[in-house]
Amino acid sequence: MHSVVFVFLAQEILAKNPWDPLLAIGVIVVVGLAPLVVTIGNRIQQKRTERLKEQFGTDYDDVLNETGNRRTAEKLLRERLRGQHDRSGH
């Protein structure tokens, strides 16, 4: 499916400017890498969430319920960790 989209994009670009195949290749590379970048980003976020859940246990759920937003809750929890880290002298 993706390869069909890539070929179509390349054909469209080359039809408009046949002297610039590097542009077509660049678009194909960028469009091809986008799903990979999104997948990696999602995986990193999942790992952060898992670590915070392990570190805070039921407090994670409590903060999430209080804030109603995972991103906000995790930011608050990371700030707590930084505060503990600063107080311990590291």
C-alpha positions in Angstrom: 0.0 0.0 0.0 2.7 2.5 1.0 4.8 1.7 -2.0 1.9 2.6 -4.3 1.7 6.0 -2.5 5.4 6.5 -2.8 5.4 5.8 -6.5 2.4 8.1 -7.0 4.1 10.9 -5.2 7.3 10.5 -7.2 5.4 10.5 -10.4 3.5 13.6 -9.4 6.7 15.5 -8.5 8.6 14.4 -11.6 5.6 15.3 -13.8 5.8 18.9 -12.5 9.6 19.1 -12.6 11.3 16.3 -14.4 14.7 17.8 -13.7 14.5 17.2 -10.0 14.4 13.5 -9.2 16.3 14.2 -5.9 13.2 16.1 -4.7 11.1 13.0 -5.5 13.5 10.8 -3.7 13.5 13.2 -0.7 9.8 13.2 -0.5 9.6 9.4 -0.6 12.2 9.1 2.1 10.5 11.6 4.4 7.1 10.0 3.8 8.5 6.6 4.3 10.2 7.5 7.6 7.3 9.3 9.1 5.5 6.1 10.3 8.8 4.8 11.8 9.4 8.0 13.7 5.8 8.0 15.0 6.1 4.3 16.1 9.4 5.0 17.9 7.9 8.0 19.6 4.9 6.0 20.8 7.1 3.2 22.1 9.3 5.7 24.1 6.2 7.2 25.6 4.9 3.7 26.6 8.1 2.9 28.3 8.1 6.2 30.2 4.5 5.5 31.3 5.4 1.9 32.4 8.4 3.2 34.5 6.3 5.8 36.2 3.6 3.3 37.0 6.2 1.0 38.5 7.8 3.8 40.5 4.6 5.3 41.8 2.2 2.4 41.9 -1.3 3.5 43.0 -0.1 7.1 43.3 0.1 7.1 39.5 -3.6 6.3 39.2 -4.5 8.8 41.9 -2.6 11.7 40.1 -4.1 10.6 36.8 -7.6 10.7 38.2 -7.0 14.1 39.8 -5.7 15.7 36.6 -7.8 13.8 34.1 -4.9 13.9 31.7 -2.1 11.4 31.3 0.4 14.0 30.0 -0.3 16.3 32.9 -0.2 13.5 35.5 3.1 12.2 34.2 4.6 15.7 34.2 3.7 16.1 37.8 5.1 12.7 38.7 8.4 13.4 36.9 8.6 16.7 38.8 8.2 14.8 42.0 11.1 12.5 41.0 13.3 15.5 40.2 12.4 17.1 43.6 13.4 13.8 45.4 16.6 13.7 43.3 17.5 17.3 44.1 16.9 16.8 47.9 19.0 13.7 48.0 22.0 15.7 46.8 22.5 14.2 43.4 
